[in-house]
């Protein structure tokens, strides 16, 4: 028998890595992720600056 999970019980890990050339596209991705979120996300990001 399959286990049924509620959407809110699963946390999805997400990692963003970007530098100054992708700061705007990364912010669009963050915004879209939050606006359309129907689950819990654990978001980590690194910024290379260069």
C-alpha positions in Angstrom: 0.0 0.0 0.0 1.4 3.4 -1.0 2.0 6.0 1.7 0.2 9.3 1.2 2.2 12.4 2.0 0.8 15.9 2.5 2.6 18.4 0.4 3.6 20.5 3.4 5.4 17.6 5.1 8.2 17.4 2.4 11.0 19.9 2.5 12.8 20.3 -0.8 16.5 21.5 -0.7 17.5 24.0 -3.3 21.0 25.5 -4.0 21.7 28.6 -6.0 25.2 29.5 -7.1 25.7 32.7 -9.1 28.0 35.7 -9.6 27.3 39.3 -10.4 26.5 38.5 -14.0 23.5 36.4 -12.9 22.3 38.5 -9.9 19.1 39.6 -11.7 18.2 36.2 -13.2 18.8 34.7 -9.7 16.4 37.2 -8.1 13.8 36.4 -10.7 14.2 32.7 -9.9 13.9 33.4 -6.1 10.8 35.5 -6.7 9.2 32.8 -8.9 10.0 30.1 -6.4 8.4 32.0 -3.5 5.4 33.2 -5.5 4.5 29.7 -6.7 5.5 27.7 -3.6 3.1 25.0 -2.5 5.7 23.2 -0.4 8.5 23.9 2.0 11.9 24.8 0.5 15.2 25.0 2.2 17.1 27.5 0.1 20.9 28.1 0.2 22.8 30.4 -2.0 26.3 31.4 -2.7 27.4 34.6 -4.5 30.8 34.7 -6.2 30.9 38.5 -6.7 33.4 38.3 -9.5 
